[in-house]
Amino acid sequence: MGWRGLLIEGDPKNYELVRKKNRKAWTVGACLSTKPYPHSHTLFLQVMFEQQFNLGKISSNDVDFTLNMTGVIAVQCLPLYSLLLALNVTTVHYFSLDVEGFELEVLKTIPWDKIDIQTLSVEYIHGSWSKLELKHYMKQRNYWSYNEVALPEGWGNDFIFVKNTYKKKIDYLKSSL
């Protein structure tokens, strides 16, 4: 089918597992930035990444990196747009965003007028923002909430957003079934 993709994983341990799967995709061992640019005084935005089995997250705590703390590491964060530009990609058919609470902040870094993202799944369970805020933000960007995926025990808490220009195609396909 010619599928290709970009897999971004901020946790170095999980990144190595992703690389070993030999997917037909570019892989990046970094986290997605919550800024639309590298941090102003350093080459990359440095954040804390708490490693917890398969649930790593960006830490909101200020930690002295000179201390040797188990399970806390510095991770480079890159804007999604920069990664897509490096790959010469301007159209994304499907984008899955799950960054354990910073989804809305990452979405706010995207220059929506320069990138055509057709469909997104966005996790909403860990954010400090409400589901309504997320839906409102995406509506302002010309996306509609196609569905909400909520599975027991918190394994799936995502909204599926579709760009408004594809709504007619989806409605047509649904009516053809």
Buried (B, 14 or more C-beta within 10 A) or exposed (E): EEEEBBBBBBBBEBBEEBEEEEEEBBBBBBBBBBBBEBBEEEEBBBBBBBBEEEEBBBBEEEEEEEEEEEEBBEBBBBBBBEBBEEEEBEEBEEBEBBBBBBBBBBBBBBEBEEBEBBBBBBBBBBBEBEBEEBBEBBEEBEBBBBEEEEEEEEEBBBBBBBBEEBEEEEEEEEEEE
